[in-house]
Amino acid sequence: MHHALMSISLFFARLIEIYSFLIWIRIIVSWVRPYPRPGSFTYYMAKAVDPFLGLFRSSKARIGVLDFSPIIAIGLLSVVQTLLSVYGNYGFLTLGIILANIIIAFWSYGISIFLFFSIIMLIFKTIAAFSHNPMMYGMTAQFSDPISNMVRRSFSKSIPKDSTVALVSLAINIALYFVLKQAFIMLANLALRIPV
């Protein structure tokens, strides 16, 4: 019975892996063709994937024109797939393994993506601030992250240059990325030590 459950777990882990792959394809195809032609492969793929993605759609998962809800959906599937794989391969799960996987998924599919996006936008903002290119600056002017606002407020006696704010914000974001990454790895390792 135990071996049968392990085999079933591995089977469902594989199904989730394939389904996650279809979600990634759907995301990439939607950039080119958001409304697939009825009867096409992408149409049936959308029929299979979109109802699940719809469960995660929310205005809170959007930053400007970018919708991060598919990443949240894939992150949840990743946790379930990993737990099924661990059980399928080793025949047991502990509270520590479950917590460690949730912590790693929260970092991988949440905070790290947000910080990475923030770093990319701040790179463009820094280039725009130094190049004085009005077109590029217009593209990045909409982006206002909390760290840039904090940096701007820290200059209480003078109004800082946009280039200074962008550089300091970029440095803080990069440092924050690496510090939080190590913190999440440490948390996951601590979680793994929880018995039973």
C-alpha positions, -999 to +999 in steps of 0.1 A: +000+000+000+028+024+009+046+018-023+014+024-043+010+058-026+046+066-034+040+057-071+007+078-072+025+107-056+052+106-083+026+103-110+007+134-098+041+153-093+048+146-130+013+157-141+018+190-121+052+195-138+036+191-173+007+214-163+032+241-150+050+238-183+017+245-201+011+275-179+046+289-189+038+283-226+004+300-222+021+330-205+047+334-233+021+329-261-003+354-245+023+381-250+021+376-288-015+363-291-036+370-260-068+357-277-061+324-294-080+314-325-108+289-317-099+253-326-061+259-324-038+242-300-033+274-280-071+277-277-074+243-260-043+250-239-059+283-228-091+264-219-071+240-197-049+266-181-070+299-178-096+286-152-067+278-128-049+311-135-082+329-130-083+318-093-052+339-087-061+371-107-063+401-085-055+438-087-031+432-058-010+409-080-005+437-106+024+462-108+015+486-136+008+466-167+025+435-153+004+407-139+022+385-114-008+362-107+006+334-130+038+334-110+018+330-078-001+301-094+031+284-106+047+289-072+018+271-055+020+243-080+058+241-074+053+236-037+027+208-042+049+192-069+080+192-047+061+177-017+046+150-039+081+142-053+097+141-019+070+117-007+071+097-039+109+092-037+114+088+001+081+077+014+077+103+041+071+140+047+078+161+078+065+194+090+100+208+084+101+197+048+067+213+042+077+246+058+111+247+041+094+242+007+068+270+014+097+293+025+117+286-006+086+290-029+078+323-011+113+336-020+115+321-055+081+330-067+074+361-047+100+383-031+129+375-055+108+382-086+096+415-072+132+426-062+146+414-095+119+435-114+127+464-091+164+462-098+158+461-136+135+491-134+161+510-113+188+502-138+167+518-165+158+547-142+196+552-134+205+552-171+177+576-178+187+599-150+224+601-162+216+602-199+189+629-196+170+611-223+134+624-220+119+594-238+136+568-216+129+589-185+092+590-194+092+552-195+107+549-160+090+579-144+059+559-136+080+534-116+082+546-080+093+520-055+092+524-017+130+524-014+133+553-038+107+572-018+126+564+015+159+575-001+144+608-013+129+615+021+163+608+038+177+639+021+160+663+045+181+694+040+183+694+002+165+680-028+185+652-042+192+647-079+173+619-096+205+602-105+216+601-068+183+587-057+183+561-085+219+550-077+214+547-039+180+529-045+197+505-069+225+497-044+200+492-016+178+469-038+208+448-048+220+445-012+185+437-001+182+409-027+213+391-015+206+396+022+171+383+019+182+354-002+206+343+025+179+349+052+154+327+033+180+299+028+188+300+066+151+299+074+145+270+051+175+251+067+161+258+102+127+246+091+143+213+079+155+206+114+120+206+128+114+170+138+084+150+126 
